[in-house]
Amino acid sequence: MTTHPELLGSDEDDDDSGRPSLGARRSRMLRAVVWIGIVALVLPGILVTWGVAQGTASRACATYAAYLRPDAGGSSVGFEVFAAGGPGWQCYAVSTSGPKEYLGSLGLIPSAPHMPGQTA
């Protein structure tokens, strides 16, 4: 037997069988609340990360387009999973007449452009 008063009356094989079980409806409701909480915590981080990556890719692509195709009317960037340069942000130069010319892949996490011939 134990001399600790907080352990008196407890059994070693106690499996909480005396505790009332949750009803099926309450269990489903609790599970739904937990999932909503997880989504509410994770979704803002994903949206902020996507926005920052899109803005960085857009600025890097504009720099690439100005350097590689100075006569282009602008630049366009998009995230593509199955692209020629691999998955990631793809950069295009857009001419004033409309067609797009592929400039290159900016990768999964876009960064400042590294110009050809530039020493880093």
N, C-alpha and C positions, 0 to 999 in steps of 0.2 A: 504494500500500500504506500501511498505517497504522503508526504507531510505538507505539501503545498495546498493551501485552501482553495485556490482557483481551479485545481485539478480534481478536487473531490467530487465524486459522483460521475465522472466521465469514464467511459469504457474505451478500451484500446481499439475495439472493432466498431466504433460508432460511425455509421455511414449516413447520418442526418436523415434517417428514416422517419423521425418524428416531425421533421419540418414539412409544412404543407407544400405540395407541389404547385407550381404556377399553372394556371389554366392555359389551354391552347391559344385562346384569343389574346390573353395578356402576353404570352410568350411571343406571338407574332407581332404584336404592337411594340414590344420592347426591341425586337430585332429590327423593325422598320425604323424606330427612332435612332438606334445605333447606326444604321446605314446612312440615314439622312445626316447625322452628325459627322460621320467620316467624310461624306461627299462635301459637306459644308466647310470642312477644314482643308481638304485637298484641292478642290476645284479652283479657288482663287489663286493658289500658287501656280497651278498649271496655266491659267489664263494670263497671269502676269509674266511668266516665263515665255509663253508663246508670243506675247506682245513685244517683249524686249528683243527676242530673237528675230522677229519679223522686222522691227525697226532697224536693228543692226544689219540684217541682210539687205534691206532696202538701201541704206546708206553705203554699204560696201559695194553693192552692185552699181549704184550711181557713180561711184568713184572708178570702178573698173570700166564702165561704159564710157565715161569721159576720157579715160586714158587710151583704151583700145579702139574705140569707135567715136572719135570726136565729132563726126558728122551725123551721128544718130540723134534722133529727136528726143530720146529719153531711154529709160531702162525699166525693166520689169523683173520682179523676183517672185518665185513661188516655191513652196515645199512640195517635193515629189518623192514618192517612195520608190518607184520603179523608173529611174531616170538613167540616161546613158552614163552620167558621171557618178552614179551610185546614189543611194538615198541621201536626201538633204535639200538644202536651199539651192535652187538653180537660177542663174543670172542670164538675162536676155537683154540685148540691145534692141530697142524699138525704133524703126526708121519713121520718118515723117509720113511716108506713104502707107505704113501699117504693118508690114511683115516683121517678124521677130527673128533675130539672129542669136543663136546660142553662144554665150561667152564662156561659160564654165560653171563648175560646181563650187559653192561656197562652203560645203560640208554640213554636217548635222548641227554644229554650233558655229554660226558665222562669227567672224572676227574682222578686224581691220584688214584691208586688202594688202597683199604683198605683191607689189608690181614686179614684172619681169625685169631682171637686171639690177634690182635693188638689193643692197646688202643690209642684212638685219643685225 
